[in-house]
Amino acid sequence: MKKLLLLLCFFFFHFSSATEIHPYHVGSVEFNYNSKSKTFEISGRFFLDDLENALKEKYGKAVHFNDEKFKPIINEILSKYCAEYLKLKTDNKFLKINYIGYEEDSESVHIYLESETVNQPKKVETAVSFLYNLFDDQMNIIHIIVEGKRQSDRLSYPNRYLYKNF
């Protein structure tokens, strides 16, 4: 089942055009623990048009990722959006998450974040609800990687919580 979901996610991100209406609302978020920096490097990937619409719905401002003049406002509101719709907790302690930035291409947006420093965790808890403010059929594929051990799962609206032990 998980392999099928990952294939679907890959297919829709790589073979659909942002100008086409895609039949699924899917995104992915990866939490990768870096033992050298002792931080979680977090990256998310979402359809560009879905994220533009979610930001407009949330903040009442239309933005366009592929237009350079919107970059400052996108960074501002995307930072707020991430702070509200993404939480990370390790070994029963919430971690501060820092917004780093984003990159876009013609069809998707990559979001980059990093946690505060933390010792290698035994338990990782996430709360991810990206695009739930827009779609009641949103599915987010979550990957958590600690010391090379990858655990993945799917969160579908309204479920936003994922717990993994390492």
Number of C-alpha atoms within 10 A of each C-alpha: 8 11 9 9 16 15 12 14 20 13 11 18 20 11 9 14 15 16 10 9 9 15 7 12 20 26 26 22 22 20 24 20 25 17 14 6 12 15 20 25 20 21 19 20 22 24 24 23 21 21 22 20 19 20 21 16 14 13 12 10 13 14 19 16 21 15 8 9 11 13 14 10 13 21 15 12 17 19 19 13 17 20 14 13 15 15 19 20 17 19 14 11 12 15 17 14 21 16 19 14 15 19 12 15 12 13 21 22 22 17 20 19 18 19 21 14 16 17 12 18 16 11 15 22 19 19 17 25 22 26 27 20 15 17 15 12 14 20 25 28 21 19 17 24 18 20 12 10 10 13 15 17 17 19 21 19 17 13 15 19 14 17 13 14 12 14
